[in-house]
Amino acid sequence: AQKITQTQPGMFVQEKEAVTLDCTYDTSDPSYGLFWYKQPSSGEMIFLIYQGSYDQQNATEGRYSLNFQKARKSANLVISASQLGDSAMYFCAMSPVLYGNNRLAFGKGNQVVVIP
Amino acid sequence: KAGVTQTPRYLIKTRGQQVTLSCSPISGHRSVSWYQQTPGQGLQFLFEYFSETQRNKGNFPGRFSGRQFSNSRSEMNVSTLELGDSALYLCASSGDLAGNTGELFFGEGSRLTVL
């Protein structure tokens, strides 16, 4: 079974500052994928970034980067230069790649509020 | 390109009733998966359909069922509703599994309230 842990309380972030969201995971699968999604108040889940367990380099997508530390089983999301539109819930998720990537196990999420 | 469309967006039912939710995936996507989101349990995987076949199933009772049509549109049904079924039901679509970056495209969800 896969387990995702996100334990940070809600965060207030100053606009233009960077923020790091913690995510640790546990799995017995030899290969897996790690994801971050953003959920604004509208409810829609928005894909941010993906990291495969065999990827040597940390994934980056614009202002988003994933700090992947396989030995520590952590996959922290870094958002640089926060914007007001970044206010949302952020979910870390993983899937067993061997079985495809459409069955995701999600963490409980981190609430981020960006203040001007 | 139209996104994932879920209907209805909001609905209220009473215990014991049944409900059907619909999801139209992005054109060309053959995989549709469903998730339940509640404050207590968070996001939980319900099931996934690919080319009209259920490919994965989460740990939900048999009251939760789904199907996919030849045009990839999917429906999920919950029978004999319980108060605990109140949740946001999210549908997600993707093209296929092989070699992609894992991006699922989610709809805005159907918010079900059971009274």
Interface residues (C-beta under 8 A of the other chain):
Chain A: G33 F35 Y37 S42 G43 E44 M45 I46 F47 Y50 F91 A93 S95 Y99 G100 N101 N102 R103 L104 A105 F106 G107 K108 G109
Chain B: S31 S33 Y35 G42 L43 Q44 F45 E48 F50 R55 N56 G58 L88 L90 A92 S94 L97 N100 T101 G102 E103 L104 F105 F106 G107 E108 G109 R111
